[in-house]
C-alpha cells in the first residue's frame, strides 16, 4: 500500500477521513488545523490497509523536496473507539481495537532536499496468537510530524488474529464480516497452497466442509485452507465486497505465512459452484497475487438468465445494472495475465447451466492465451463424481507447474 504526504502550501483545509458507504461520509469532521507550510494526508482509494504478516511498510512522499528535515510518525487518534465502531459498521465486522502491546508504530525522517521516506509498523505475532478470543483487530492510525502540523486523515490497519481448531490446525480470523479460514498443512514439502471456497449460492455454505475438502489435498504437496467467507444475505444482500475482500485477505495471509505453513511458493484459489465464482473472481481481479485457479462446476456469469439465479441475486442484490453484471461475469474479465486454470464441469448440470458458465469461461481463457485444462463431461450433474476422473485429473494438472 502506498501513502503520500503532499506539500500543499499554506492554509490548506484537512478533514477527518472517515469510512464512507455509498458515497456518504461516516467519519465526523474536525476543525481545520491552523495554517502551516505542510498539510499531511494519505492519498489512496481505500482507507483500509490489510496487515497479513508481522510488518507493514508505508511510503510517504512529498510533492516537493523538504525545506528542512521532517520527522513523520504514525500515531493512534484519541477517539480510537469511535473509529473501530465506524469500521465495524462499514464492514459488518466484530473487530476490537488492537491492544498496545501487539504493535510498534514507526517514524522516519524525510531529509532536507529529499521527498520520501518509509514508515514501518511492527506486529508481535506471538502476542497476537496468545489472544484466544478470536476477535480480529483494527488499529486506526494517523500521521504527525515533529512540527505543529497534524494530519486529520485516518487509515485502518486490519489485523487478523489466530487460534487453533479442535483438530489442531491454525484458524485465521479475518477482519471483515464473520470470516475465518482454517489452514490444513501437512508435514513434508508443500510447493503450493490454495484457499477453498465452498458453494451454496452465496446464501449458505454447502456440504463440502472444513474437514472434507482440505483433506482431498492432503499428501499432494498442497496446503489447503478452508475459507468461511461472509455471505451477502439478509441486510447484506448485494454486498459482494465482503466475500471478495475475505478471499483476497485469505490469499494475502497464505502468502505472508508460507514459511510457517510448509514453504510453498505458489498460491491459488479453488471453489465449487458459487465458491467457484468467488475463487475465479479472486484470480481474475488479482493476477498479481494468485498463481492458479481450480473451478469446479462454477458459477461464472452474473447474468441471471444464464446462470444460477440465487447466486446472482445474493451477490449483486435486487438491482443488477448491466455494467455491474459484466464487471463480475468472469468470462468478461479474462486477460492475458489471468492465472492458469483447471475447470471441471458436466453438460447435464441443471443447477448452473455450464454451457454459459464453465464452457464460456474456458473459451475466454483459451482466446486470451491463458493455460487452461478443461474437464468437460456429458454427465455428472452439479458435482464431481469419481467416475469423471476427479480428483486425479486435478492432481496431475497441479504437478505440471
Long-range contacts (C-beta under 8 A, 24 or more apart in sequence): 1-44, 1-49, 1-56, 1-58, 2-44, 2-58, 2-59, 2-61, 3-42, 3-43, 3-44, 3-58, 3-59, 3-60, 3-155, 4-41, 4-42, 4-43, 4-44, 4-59, 4-60, 4-61, 5-38, 5-40, 5-41, 5-60, 5-61, 5-62, 5-72, 5-110, 5-143, 6-39, 6-40, 6-41, 6-43, 6-62, 6-63, 7-37, 7-38, 7-62, 7-63, 7-64, 7-66, 8-38, 8-39, 8-41, 8-63, 9-37, 9-39, 10-35, 10-36, 10-37, 11-35, 12-39, 14-39, 14-40, 14-41, 14-151, 14-152, 14-153, 15-152, 16-152, 16-153, 16-154, 17-41, 17-42, 17-47, 17-152, 17-153, 17-154, 17-155, 18-47, 18-83, 18-86, 18-154, 19-47, 19-86, 19-87, 19-89, 19-90, 19-156, 20-90, 21-90, 26-86, 26-89, 26-90, 27-83, 27-86, 27-154, 28-82, 30-152, 33-149, 33-150, 33-152, 34-148, 36-147, 36-148, 36-149, 37-67, 37-149, 38-70, 38-145, 38-147, 38-149, 39-149, 39-151, 40-72, 40-143, 40-144, 40-145, 40-149, 40-150, 40-151, 40-153, 41-151, 41-153, 42-143, 42-151, 42-153, 42-155, 47-154, 47-155, 47-156, 48-87, 48-91, 48-155, 48-156, 48-158, 49-155, 49-156, 49-157, 49-158, 50-158, 50-175, 50-248, 50-249, 50-252, 51-121, 51-123, 51-157, 51-158, 51-159, 51-160, 52-160, 52-249, 52-252, 52-253, 52-255, 52-256, 52-257, 53-123, 53-125, 53-256, 53-257, 54-122, 54-123, 54-124, 54-125, 55-120, 55-121, 55-122, 55-123, 56-120, 56-121, 56-123, 56-157, 57-118, 57-119, 57-120, 58-118, 58-119, 58-120, 58-121, 59-116, 59-117, 59-118, 59-119, 60-108, 60-110, 60-116, 60-117, 60-118, 60-119, 60-143, 61-115, 61-116, 62-110, 62-115, 62-116, 63-115, 64-115, 65-112, 65-113, 65-114, 65-115, 66-110, 66-111, 66-112, 66-113, 66-114, 66-115, 67-112, 68-112, 69-109, 69-110, 69-111, 69-112, 70-109, 70-110, 70-145, 70-146, 70-147, 71-107, 71-108, 71-109, 71-145, 71-146, 72-107, 72-108, 72-109, 72-110, 72-117, 72-119, 72-143, 72-144, 72-145, 73-105, 73-106, 73-107, 73-119, 73-143, 73-144, 73-145, 73-146, 74-105, 74-106, 74-107, 74-119, 74-121, 74-141, 74-142, 74-143, 74-144, 75-105, 75-141, 75-142, 75-143, 75-144, 76-105, 76-139, 76-140, 76-141, 76-142, 77-140, 77-141, 77-142, 77-154, 80-140, 83-138, 83-140, 83-154, 83-156, 84-138, 84-140, 87-138, 87-140, 87-156, 87-158, 87-175, 88-138, 91-175, 91-176, 91-177, 91-242, 91-245, 92-176, 92-177, 92-178, 92-230, 92-236, 92-239, 92-242, 93-136, 93-138, 93-175, 93-176, 93-177, 93-178, 94-135, 94-136, 94-178, 95-135, 95-136, 95-137, 95-138, 95-158, 95-175, 96-133, 96-135, 96-136, 96-137, 96-138, 97-137, 97-138, 97-139, 98-137, 98-138, 98-139, 98-157, 98-159, 99-127, 99-131, 99-137, 101-127, 102-127, 102-128, 102-137, 102-159, 103-139, 103-157, 103-159, 105-141, 121-157, 123-159, 125-162, 128-159, 128-161, 128-162, 129-161, 129-162, 129-163, 131-161, 132-163, 133-161, 134-161, 134-163, 134-171, 134-173, 134-180, 135-161, 135-173, 136-160, 136-161, 136-173, 136-174, 136-175, 137-161, 137-175, 138-175, 158-249, 160-249, 160-253, 165-210, 167-211, 170-261, 172-225, 172-250, 172-253, 174-246, 174-249, 174-250, 174-253, 175-249, 176-230, 176-242, 176-245, 176-246, 176-249, 177-229, 177-230, 177-236, 177-242, 177-243, 177-246, 178-228, 178-230, 179-227, 179-228, 179-229, 179-230, 179-242, 179-243, 179-246, 179-249, 179-250, 180-228, 181-225, 181-226, 181-227, 181-228, 181-250, 181-253, 182-210, 182-214, 182-225, 182-226, 182-228, 183-223, 183-225, 183-254, 183-257, 183-261, 184-214, 184-215, 184-217, 184-218, 184-223, 184-224, 184-225, 184-226, 185-223, 185-261, 185-262, 186-218, 186-219, 186-223, 186-262, 188-221, 189-221, 189-262, 189-263, 190-221, 190-222, 190-223, 190-261, 190-262, 190-263, 190-264, 191-221, 191-222, 191-264, 191-265, 191-266, 192-221, 192-222, 192-223, 192-264, 192-265, 192-266, 192-267, 192-268, 192-291, 192-292, 192-398, 193-222, 193-223, 193-224, 193-225, 193-254, 193-258, 193-261, 193-262, 193-264, 193-266, 193-267, 193-268, 194-222, 194-223, 194-224, 194-225, 194-254, 194-267, 194-268, 194-269, 194-270, 194-292, 194-294, 195-224, 195-225, 195-226, 195-227, 195-247, 195-250, 195-251, 195-254, 195-268, 195-269, 195-270, 195-279, 195-282, 196-224, 196-225, 196-226, 196-227, 196-270, 196-271, 196-275, 196-279, 197-227, 197-229, 197-247, 197-269, 197-270, 197-271, 197-272, 197-275, 197-276, 197-278, 197-279, 198-226, 198-227, 198-271, 198-272, 198-275, 199-271, 199-272, 199-273, 199-274, 199-275, 199-276, 200-231, 200-273, 200-274, 200-275, 201-273, 201-274, 201-308, 201-310, 201-311, 201-314, 202-231, 202-232, 202-233, 202-243, 202-274, 202-310, 202-311, 202-314, 202-315, 203-231, 203-233, 203-310, 203-314, 204-231, 205-229, 205-231, 206-272, 206-273, 206-275, 208-272, 216-391, 220-395, 220-398, 221-398, 222-264, 222-398, 223-254, 223-261, 223-262, 223-264, 224-270, 225-250, 225-254, 229-278, 231-314, 232-314, 232-315, 232-317, 233-314, 237-313, 237-314, 237-317, 237-318, 238-314, 238-315, 238-316, 238-317, 238-318, 238-319, 239-317, 240-315, 240-316, 240-328, 243-278, 243-315, 244-278, 244-281, 244-282, 244-285, 247-278, 247-279, 247-281, 247-282, 248-282, 248-285, 248-286, 248-289, 251-282, 251-286, 251-289, 251-290, 252-289, 255-289, 266-291, 266-292, 266-401, 267-291, 268-292, 268-293, 268-294, 268-339, 269-293, 269-294, 270-294, 270-295, 270-296, 271-295, 271-296, 271-298, 272-296, 272-297, 272-298, 272-384, 273-297, 273-298, 273-299, 273-308, 273-311, 273-351, 273-352, 273-382, 274-299, 274-308, 274-311, 274-315, 276-300, 277-311, 277-315, 277-330, 280-330, 280-341, 280-361, 281-328, 281-330, 281-333, 283-338, 283-339, 283-341, 284-330, 284-333, 284-334, 284-335, 284-338, 285-333, 287-335, 287-337, 287-338, 287-339, 290-339, 291-339, 291-340, 292-339, 292-340, 292-341, 292-342, 292-398, 292-401, 293-339, 293-340, 293-341, 293-342, 294-341, 294-342, 294-394, 295-341, 295-342, 295-343, 295-344, 295-358, 295-361, 296-344, 296-345, 296-384, 296-390, 297-344, 297-345, 297-346, 297-349, 297-351, 297-352, 297-354, 297-358, 297-382, 297-383, 297-384, 298-330, 298-343, 298-345, 298-352, 298-357, 298-358, 298-361, 299-352, 299-357, 300-329, 300-330, 300-331, 300-356, 300-357, 300-358, 300-360, 300-361, 301-329, 301-330, 301-331, 301-356, 301-357, 301-360, 302-326, 302-328, 302-329, 303-329, 303-356, 306-353, 306-356, 306-357, 307-352, 307-353, 307-356, 307-357, 308-351, 308-352, 311-352, 330-361, 330-364, 331-360, 331-361, 331-363, 331-364, 332-364, 334-361, 334-364, 334-365, 334-367, 334-368, 334-370, 335-368, 336-368, 336-369, 336-370, 338-365, 338-368, 338-370, 339-370, 340-370, 340-371, 340-372, 340-401, 341-365, 341-370, 341-371, 341-372, 341-373, 342-372, 342-373, 342-375, 342-393, 342-394, 342-397, 342-398, 343-372, 343-373, 343-374, 343-375, 344-375, 344-384, 344-388, 344-390, 344-393, 344-394, 345-375, 345-376, 345-377, 345-380, 346-376, 346-377, 346-378, 346-379, 346-380, 346-381, 346-382, 346-383, 346-388, 347-376, 347-377, 347-378, 347-379, 348-378, 348-379, 348-380, 348-381, 349-380, 349-381, 349-382, 350-381, 350-382, 351-381, 351-382, 352-382, 373-397
